[in-house]
Amino acid sequence: MLRPALRSALAAALIGLTATAALPAAAQAPSGNAVRGTTPYATRADAMAFADEVAARRQLDRDWVRQTLGQARFLPNVPRLMLPARTPTQKNWRVYRSRFIDPVRIAAGARFWRDNATTLARAEQEFGVPAEIIVGIIGVETIYGRDMGRFRVLDALATLSFDFPDAHPRAQQRRAFFREELESFLSTESRTHEDPTRPLGSYAGAMGMPQFMPSSIAKYAVDYDGDGRIDLVNNPVDVIGSVANYFKAFGWQPGLPSVYPVRFDPARLRMDVLMAPDILPTFSVDSFVAAGAELQGEALRHPGLLALIELRNGEDAPSYVAGTQNFYVITRYNWSSYYAMSVLDLGAEVKAALAQ
């Protein structure tokens, strides 16, 4: 899954790393565990030209940047992973949900919550983000650190910066995005004095338990335990604080539900109007109801805007909910209503398991 920032880092920024903070020890795993690349980018003129540009733009040591980027190796299988499926499959919310809401993930989430209850309560108090949302994110992303990726981040980012497939419908935009992420990675690594070839992550370069891209680490990651460094791989305290900070930065509203149940009045239903804004909250309660959506209870007193969220179920009828600003904030982590609902459902299931 494409993690924070293919999804999130297409969005904006706020908070910087402290001078002493390191990139997550993301991958301070033995190099033998990494997926192996092939041709080194030291032989590529375009990569070395980019290294020179980054060094000048970021005021970094030119030789270090060239040497570091020159160690990146092409990952032959990664470009094809970026291409859309040749035969699109029908979206199916029930199938999608089953990938993330299962006994293994729920049990792991309950253990994570118990082990980190104090930190989760502190983050909820300081950032306003409920513990179940933070737990849901980390569980959907990496099963609480079990699967953080085996690709060298340097290799993945270089491959997608210089060999992103031209056949992709948004190749130019995506290529530019990954070059920005590569630049952010190089800039941060230049300050750590650690081996920049060691961090491991996803095939898109996302790292750690929350699968932050390099720019998201630079903007949103926090040293939540105050030990002078940021570790998103081995330190759940930093992970929890960083996820909560991310949501706060994107406008999470404390105490606001993420979704409400919704039904339809067939006589007044204007589905084309309700679906036009997609997942962006656009409708006041009055305009939402006027277009044929039926709400009940506290939803009728909702103070903000709403969006109609459609979840397709293959050949069966779709499911619908009314999404609030907080639902939209979850999609800043991954631009998908199915993803956001999985986060909500996993968090709720883990919370219920704790209460048993």
C-alpha positions in Angstrom: 0.0 0.0 0.0 1.2 3.4 -0.8 1.8 5.0 2.5 2.0 8.5 3.9 2.7 10.6 1.2 2.0 9.2 -2.1 -1.0 9.7 -0.4 -0.2 12.3 2.2 2.8 14.1 1.1 0.8 15.3 -1.9 -0.6 17.5 0.8 1.1 20.3 2.7 3.4 20.9 5.6 4.0 22.4 8.9 6.5 21.1 11.4 10.2 20.5 11.1 12.7 18.1 12.6 14.8 19.3 15.5 18.5 19.8 14.7 19.4 16.6 16.6 16.6 14.4 15.3 17.4 11.5 13.0 15.4 9.8 10.3 13.6 6.9 11.8 16.0 4.1 12.4 13.8 2.9 9.7 15.4 0.2 8.7 18.4 -0.2 10.7 18.0 -3.8 9.8 20.9 -5.8 8.4 21.4 -5.1 4.7 20.9 -8.8 4.0 17.2 -8.3 4.7 16.8 -5.7 2.0 15.5 -6.3 -1.5 18.5 -6.1 -3.8 18.8 -3.5 -6.6 20.9 -3.8 -9.7 22.6 -1.0 -11.7 24.0 1.8 -9.5 22.9 5.3 -10.2 26.5 6.5 -10.1 26.5 5.6 -13.8 23.5 7.8 -14.6 24.2 11.4 -15.8 20.7 12.5 -14.9 21.0 11.2 -11.3 24.4 12.9 -10.9 23.0 16.2 -12.3 20.2 15.9 -9.8 22.7 15.4 -7.0 24.5 18.6 -8.0 21.2 20.5 -8.0 20.2 19.2 -4.6 23.6 20.0 -3.1 23.4 23.6 -4.4 19.7 24.1 -3.4 20.1 22.6 0.1 23.7 23.8 0.6 24.9 20.3 1.2 28.4 18.8 0.5 28.4 18.1 -3.2 30.7 15.1 -3.0 28.6 13.5 -0.2 25.4 13.9 -2.2 26.9 12.5 -5.3 28.5 9.6 -3.5 25.3 8.8 -1.6 23.0 9.0 -4.6 25.6 7.0 -6.6 25.1 4.1 -4.1 21.4 3.9 -5.0 20.6 0.9 -7.2 17.8 0.4 -9.7 14.9 -1.8 -8.5 13.6 -3.5 -11.6 10.3 -4.6 -10.2 9.3 -1.3 -8.6 8.3 0.7 -11.7 5.6 -1.8 -12.7 4.2 -1.7 -9.2 3.2 1.9 -9.9 1.2 1.1 -13.0 -2.6 0.8 -12.8 -4.0 -2.6 -13.1 -4.5 -3.6 -16.8 -7.9 -5.1 -15.9 -9.5 -2.9 -13.3 -11.4 -4.9 -10.7 -14.7 -3.9 -9.1 -14.4 -2.1 -5.9 -15.7 -4.1 -3.0 -15.8 -2.6 0.5 -16.4 -5.9 2.2 -13.4 -7.5 0.6 -11.2 -4.5 1.2 -12.3 -4.4 4.8 -11.5 -8.0 5.4 -7.9 -7.4 4.5 -7.5 -5.2 7.6 -10.2 -6.1 10.1 -9.2 -9.6 11.2 -8.4 -11.4 14.5 -4.6 -11.1 14.1 -4.7 -7.3 13.6 -7.3 -6.8 16.3 -5.3 -8.8 18.8 -2.1 -7.0 17.9 -3.9 -3.7 18.2 -5.2 -4.6 21.7 -1.6 -5.4 22.8 -0.3 -2.2 21.3 -3.0 -0.2 23.1 -2.3 -1.8 26.4 1.4 -1.4 26.1 1.1 2.2 25.2 -2.0 3.3 27.0 -0.4 6.2 28.8 1.1 7.6 25.6 -2.1 7.2 23.7 -4.0 9.0 26.4 -1.4 11.8 26.5 -1.6 12.2 22.7 -5.4 12.4 22.8 -5.2 15.1 25.4 -2.6 17.1 23.7 -3.5 16.7 20.0 -7.2 15.9 20.3 -6.9 12.8 18.2 -8.7 9.7 19.8 -6.5 6.7 20.7 -8.6 4.5 18.4 -7.7 6.6 15.4 -4.0 6.4 16.1 -4.2 2.7 16.8 -6.3 2.2 13.6 -3.7 4.0 11.4 -0.7 2.0 12.7 -2.5 -1.2 12.5 -3.7 -0.7 8.9 -0.3 0.5 7.9 2.1 -2.0 9.3 0.3 -4.3 11.8 2.0 -2.3 14.6 5.5 -2.6 13.1 5.4 -6.2 11.8 5.6 -5.2 8.1 7.5 -2.0 7.5 9.0 -2.9 4.2 12.3 -4.5 2.9 13.3 -2.0 0.2 16.3 0.3 0.7 14.7 3.7 0.8 17.5 5.2 -1.2 17.0 2.6 -4.0 13.2 3.0 -4.0 13.2 6.8 -4.2 16.0 6.9 -6.8 14.2 4.3 -9.0 10.9 6.2 -8.8 12.7 9.5 -9.4 14.6 8.5 -12.5 12.8 5.5 -13.8 9.2 6.1 -13.1 7.2 4.4 -15.8 6.2 6.7 -18.7 3.1 4.6 -19.3 1.5 5.9 -16.0 -1.2 8.5 -16.8 0.4 11.0 -14.3 4.0 10.1 -14.8 5.4 13.6 -14.8 3.6 14.6 -11.6 4.6 11.4 -9.8 8.2 11.6 -11.0 8.4 15.2 -9.6 6.9 14.0 -6.3 9.4 11.3 -5.8 12.3 13.6 -6.7 11.1 15.9 -3.9 11.0 13.0 -1.5 14.5 11.9 -2.6 15.7 15.4 -2.0 14.1 15.5 1.5 15.6 12.1 2.3 19.1 13.2 1.2 18.8 16.5 3.1 17.8 14.8 6.4 20.3 12.0 6.0 23.1 14.5 5.6 22.5 15.7 9.1 22.4 12.3 10.8 26.0 11.1 10.2 24.5 7.6 9.8 24.7 5.2 6.8 22.1 6.5 4.3 21.9 3.1 2.6 20.5 1.4 5.7 17.0 2.7 6.1 14.4 0.2 4.7 10.8 0.9 3.8 8.1 0.3 1.3 8.6 0.1 -2.5 7.5 3.8 -2.5 10.0 4.9 0.1 7.7 5.1 3.1 9.2 4.3 6.5 8.5 3.1 10.0 5.4 2.0 11.8 3.3 4.8 10.4 4.9 4.6 6.9 5.8 8.3 6.7 7.5 9.5 3.5 10.7 11.6 4.0 8.9 14.9 3.7 6.2 13.9 6.1 9.0 12.9 8.6 10.5 16.3 8.2 7.2 18.1 8.6 5.2 16.1 11.1 7.4 13.7 13.0 8.0 14.6 16.6 10.4 13.5 19.4 7.5 12.6 21.7 9.6 11.0 24.4 12.2 13.9 24.5 15.3 11.7 24.0 16.7 14.0 21.4 16.0 11.9 18.3 13.0 10.7 16.3 12.6 7.0 15.8 9.5 5.8 13.9 10.7 2.2 13.8 11.5 1.1 17.3 9.9 3.8 19.5 6.1 3.6 19.8 6.1 6.9 21.8 7.5 8.8 18.8 5.2 7.0 16.5 2.0 7.8 18.4 3.0 11.5 18.9 3.9 11.8 15.2 0.6 10.3 13.9 -1.4 12.5 16.2 0.6 15.6 15.2 0.0 14.7 11.5 -3.7 14.7 12.0 -3.7 17.9 14.0 -1.7 19.6 11.3 -4.3 18.6 8.7 -7.2 20.0 10.7 -8.5 17.2 13.0 -11.4 18.6 15.1 -11.5 17.1 18.6 -14.8 15.6 19.7 -16.2 15.6 16.1 -17.5 12.2 14.8 -15.9 11.0 11.6 -19.0 9.6 10.0 -22.8 9.4 10.6 -25.3 6.9 9.3 -27.3 8.0 6.3 -30.4 6.9 4.4 -32.1 8.3 1.4 -35.5 9.8 0.6 -36.2 8.4 -2.9 -38.7 11.2 -3.6 -36.1 14.0 -3.1 -32.9 12.1 -3.8 -30.4 13.9 -6.1 -27.6 11.5 -6.1 -25.7 13.3 -8.8 -25.6 16.4 -6.6 -24.6 14.5 -3.5 -21.8 12.6 -5.2 -20.3 15.5 -7.2 -17.8 16.7 -4.5 -16.6 13.2 -3.9 -15.2 13.0 -0.3 -14.7 16.7 0.2 -17.1 18.0 2.9 -19.3 20.5 1.0 -22.9 20.3 2.3 -24.4 22.0 5.3 -26.9 19.7 7.1 -29.8 21.6 5.5 -28.4 21.3 1.9 -27.5 17.7 2.5 -31.0 16.8 3.6 -32.5 18.9 0.8 -30.7 16.7 -1.7 -32.5 13.6 -0.3 -30.1 12.4 2.4 -31.7 11.5 5.7 -29.9 12.0 9.0 -30.9 11.3 12.5 -30.1 12.3 16.1 -26.8 14.2 16.6 -26.1 14.2 12.9 -28.9 16.7 12.5 -27.0 19.0 14.9 -23.7 18.6 13.1 -22.0 22.0 13.1 -19.8 21.7 10.0 -20.0 20.4 6.4 -20.7 16.9 5.2 -19.8 14.7 2.3 -21.7 11.6 1.0 -19.2 8.7 1.1 -20.0 5.8 -1.2 -18.5 2.4 -0.6 -19.1 0.0 -3.5 -19.8 -3.7 -2.8 -19.1 -5.3 -6.1 -22.3 -6.5 -7.7 -24.3 -5.7 -4.5 -25.7 -2.3 -3.6 -23.2 0.2 -2.3 -22.9 1.3 1.3 -23.1 4.9 2.3 -22.1 7.1 5.2 -22.0 10.9 5.8 -18.4 12.0 6.2 -17.3 14.9 8.3 -14.2 17.0 8.3 -12.5 14.4 10.4 -13.2 11.7 7.8 -11.6 13.9 5.2 -8.6 14.4 7.5 -8.1 10.6 7.6 -8.0 10.6 3.8 -5.1 13.0 3.9 -3.1 10.0 5.1 -4.3 7.9 2.1 -6.6 9.3 -0.5 -9.3 6.6 -0.2 -12.6 6.4 1.5 -12.1 2.6 1.8 -8.8 3.2 3.6 -10.4 5.7 6.0 -13.3 3.4 6.8 -10.8 0.6 7.5 -8.9 2.8 9.9 -12.2 3.7 11.7 -13.4 0.1 11.8 -10.1 -1.4 13.0 -9.8 1.3 15.8 -13.4 0.5 16.9 -12.8 -3.2 16.9 -9.6 -2.9 18.9 -11.3 -0.6 21.4 -14.2 -3.1 21.8 -11.7 -6.0 22.3 -10.1 -4.0 25.1 -13.4 -3.7 26.8 -14.1 -7.4 26.9 
